[in-house]
Amino acid sequence: MLSSIRKNPVESRRSHAVGLRAKTHGRKRMTPQDRERYIVQGAIEFFSEHGLNGQLRELAQALGITHTLLYHYFPTKQALIDRVYEDLFAGRWRPEWDTLLEDESLQAPEKLVRFYVQYASVILEREWVRVFVYSGLSDRSITDRYFDLLKTQLFPRLLRVTRQWKGLDISAAPSVRESEAILGLHGSIFYMGIRRFVYGLESAMHHDNLEVLVTDRVQGYLNSWPNTTPNTHAMPNLLQEPL
């Protein structure tokens, strides 16, 4: 039964609040740097549970600090959200992924599987998935910035790698079908985290079989790729960076 594998949301919120407060119990005086890091990590956990509309007074209470002290480190809520984005999202993009995707010695299937296994291992965590979803449901300040990062660092490389594998011209703008294929592949990886951390369903996403799951998705992606280079119906707003 699905109900047997879903978490109780009320109990989850209670245990989360208790957990944050427990971290402050018996805590020695921290340096300013440690205190700031503690606030940011607490904010990540808090926003992953309550969304980006969660009140900072509640966050301060959960952390066991005063509202005034919280504002000393982060004068506005947006400043705190910006720091969460840098630590949780932008800061987790690895420079070696760029090198991997540009490696001409690897064939497309191996290259894409290697990348998405590493990428999934980094992003498919409770806080990452839930904060990202909550941002998309509110002001999209995090999701918009992250998609800008993907448009620069990832999507153009996926387009080039795939067209080279198919023996197609890499200079043309992406078509609707190509854009949808790229988003479909990327979204299928993220959906594994949605199932587990949003829907509360058991997932086959474990270290031992992650490569198998990613391989299946990459093979389906490559097999479905259009066999002709497009010359119309481009979507410059999606994959707008130059190749």
Stockholm file with secondary structure:
# STOCKHOLM 1.0

chainA/1-243         MLSSIRKNPVESRRSHAVGLRAKTHGRKRMTPQDRERYIVQGAIEFFSEHGLNGQLRELAQALGITHTLLYHYFPTKQALIDRVYEDLFAGRWRPEWDTLLEDESLQAPEKLVRFYVQYASVILEREWVRVFVYSGLSDRSITDRYFDLLKTQLFPRLLRVTRQWKGLDISAAPSVRESEAILGLHGSIFYMGIRRFVYGLESAMHHDNLEVLVTDRVQGYLNSWPNTTPNTHAMPNLLQEPL
#=GR chainA/1-243 SS CGGGTSCCHHHHHHHHHHHHHHHHTTCCCCCHHHHHHHHHHHHHHHHHHHCTTCCHHHHHHHHTSCHHHHHHHCSSHHHHHHHHHHHHTGGGCCHHHHHHHHCTTSCHHHHHHHHHHHHHHHHCSHHHHHHHHHHHTTTCHHHHHHHHHHHHHTHHHHHHHHHHHHTCCSSSCCBHHHHHHHHHHHHHHHHHHHHHHTSCCCCCCCTTTHHHHHHHHHHHHHHTSCSSCCCSCBCTTTSCSCC
#=GC SS_cons         CGGGTSCCHHHHHHHHHHHHHHHHTTCCCCCHHHHHHHHHHHHHHHHHHHCTTCCHHHHHHHHTSCHHHHHHHCSSHHHHHHHHHHHHTGGGCCHHHHHHHHCTTSCHHHHHHHHHHHHHHHHCSHHHHHHHHHHHTTTCHHHHHHHHHHHHHTHHHHHHHHHHHHTCCSSSCCBHHHHHHHHHHHHHHHHHHHHHHTSCCCCCCCTTTHHHHHHHHHHHHHHTSCSSCCCSCBCTTTSCSCC
//
